[in-house]
Amino acid sequence: MQRVAQRDDRDDQRDQRDRRAGRLRRALVCAAAVPMVFVAAGCSSDSGSDSKDAGSAGQATSSSSGDTSVNPSPTVQAAAYRKLPESCAVLSKKTLGELVPKGAKSGKEGSSDDVATRASCSWSSLDSNGVKGSQFRWLNVSLLRFDSDVNRGTGEEQAKAYYSKQVQGALAVSGAKNTKSEPVAGTGNEATAVRYDLKKKEGSFKQQTVVARVENVVITLDYNGAGLAGEKTPDAADLTKAAEKAAKEVAAAVTSANSQGGTGSTGSGSGSGTGSGKDSGTAKPSPSKSASKSASPSSSASPSKSASKKS
């Protein structure tokens, strides 16, 4: 019985040692595991910080890159012509002698705040035949130049629109009779002649309007004639032919003024000037004001009270 008790005591002691050894091993394992957790947590924290830093750096780089790529300013093709010829010098003495025989030297320049953009000149002629009456002629040339503008478009586009507007206006004159229109060849980039009859208190007038476009410049030439106080009415076909010839001459004057060594009005309105004829490329706004209006037949010069005197 004593041996059995001793054996039981030894078994109990062995069990206690085993339990203490197990607890010690678990404590050591836990103790070893704790640093690993901190290390892992520390690595994870550093990694996240690095990722954030890298992301911030990437955003900063992207932002910096975006700041350096500035959107270019909008551009528009420069206008072809940058000036106009002197309005009262666009027709030769010979042509003026044919169209306004008694008023070739009576050219009157229209008012303009910028003769490089808009200009006009008019002539009137009254050829008296005594008791047989008088032949009256009136001629007006208006020029309007358009500069390119990023908002309005190129000078040529604006000139095309204004050209169409002038033609439509000539076709829609109030009180006009026998209205006809036809294209005019060899005059600028495009040209149209409109003619019609108009009854006024002074007599029956034959009106001719030729609208032409030369690049970014629009020419409006008005020419009318009438037989007064019993004089016969002029032939409309002859007047149209003369007006078309004059319009071609004006178109050539515009081109010449803008060619190398050409003579034409300058921005200061001083008269002649030389240049390449091409715009410097700086877009300028188109005229804010309309051109000096070509006098329509309703406002065309009519015989003055002193019509009986020779002009």
Secondary structure, 3 states (H helix, E strand, C coil): CHHHHHHHHHHHHHHHHHHHHHHHHHHHHHHHHHHHHHHHHHHHHHHHHHHHHHHHHHHHHHHHHHHHCCCCCCCCCCCCCCCCCCHHHCCCHHHHHHHCCCCCCCCEECCCCCCCCEEEEEEEEEEECHHHCEEEEEEEEEEEECCCECCCECHHHHHHHHHHHHHHHHHCCCCCEEEEEEECCCCCCEEEEEEEEEEECCEEEEEEEEEEEECCEEEEEEEEEEEECCCCCCCHHHHHHHHHHHHHHHHHHHHHHCCCCCCCCCCCCCCCCCCCCCCCCCCCCCCCCCCCCCCCCCCCCCCCCCCCCCC
